[in-house]
Amino acid sequence: MADDKIPGLVPLSKASLKLLRGTARKEPELCFADESIAAYAAFRGHVYNPQSVLYPSCGFDASPARVFPNVTFVDIDIGGNEGCVRKLQEAGLHAFRQDIRDYTPQELHDLLILLNPCIRTEWASRHLKPGGYVLANDYHGNASEMHRQPEQFTLWGVIDSGRDGNRAVVSRNLEHLFEPVANEEELRTFRPDYYAFLNKIFRVMAMNTPDFNADGPFEEVWARYRGIMSEGMPSKRVAGRYIFIKNP
């Protein structure tokens, strides 16, 4: 039966049918993020110029290739990232459709990039040379994971973005990183923007989450929020990217 003759449906015009048949999910294009490129350039210029870079769980993000000449991209290539490896390969980049746990490099890398990877750090860090660097954020806890393993990793510094997003600043200042606030007063002092954000989130959650009550003192509401989100106390200071060294 033709799809314009399905019982119970209003017949579509030939023009509408043609439009619908020609409509498909637009395949994502490779991403070259200015903020990331600035961070990589700052790392290369002020920290270390790597000879071999590993970027697992890369998705469509090809930003490192704009700064580093020898990048290996690894992704399982499913879900929202389906097609990313083919796109990377078509761009002439070195990419594998593979679980990082099955990846076997010919030689160990000297820089590992972990940005929102959804993988345990150790799955990828075993492919890193002793003395090699890890550039990671903490959205999925990779930086915190390394900080809890001082016998394996040493925190070297951080990279933060400038106000325009096209400039990055490397800092050796480690003060208050991974140091949790003790209470509301410290949160307001060290993280005023996050404090304001939480107050907005509490109101939104109260409207959309039946069991969440935003009434009462901030400390009590905050404790309920952390329980729902399975979060601990936030750090006094956070960074855009953390630089670790894999201990020899």
Secondary structure, DSSP 8 states (H G I E B T S, - for coil): --TTS-TTS----HHHHHHHHT--------B--HHHHHHHHHHHHHT---SSEEEES-TTB-GGGGT-SSEEEEE---GGGTTHHHHHHHTT-EEEES-TTT---SS-EEEEEESS--S-HHHHHTTEEEEEEEEE-STTSHHHHHHT-TTTEEEEEEEEE-TTSS-EEEE---TTBT-B--SHHHHHHH-HHHHHHHHHHHHHHHHH-TT----S-HHHHHHHHHHHHT----BSB--SEEEEEE--
